[in-house]
Amino acid sequence: MHGLAQNGNREGLRRVLFMVSKFSQMRNSLAVSDLKQDIQIVALNKNRERLREL
């Protein structure tokens, strides 16, 4: 019985680790897309300033 309980825990742990890695991957891709948006916004603002100078 003890071996079975350990095995169950290991399986649960694996599942939790999988979820955590999935979540961190999602968070990383979200952060990257946010960063890209920020960069685009900054670039747009710089272009607007340049147009004003013209």
C-alpha positions, 0 to 999 in steps of 0.5 A, spaced: 500 500 500 505 504 501 508 504 494 501 505 491 501 511 495 508 514 493 506 512 486 500 516 486 503 522 489 509 522 484 503 522 479 500 528 482 506 532 483 508 530 475 501 533 473 502 539 478 509 541 475 506 540 468 501 545 469 506 550 472 510 549 466 504 550 462 502 556 466 509 559 466 510 558 458 503 562 457 505 567 462 512 568 458 508 569 451 503 574 454 509 578 457 513 578 450 506 580 446 505 585 451 513 587 450 512 588 443 505 592 444 509 597 448 515 597 443 510 598 437 506 604 442 513 607 443 515 607 436 508 610 434 509 616 439 516 617 436 513 617 429 508 622 431 513 627 434 517 626 428 511 628 424 510 634 428 517 636 427 516 636 420 
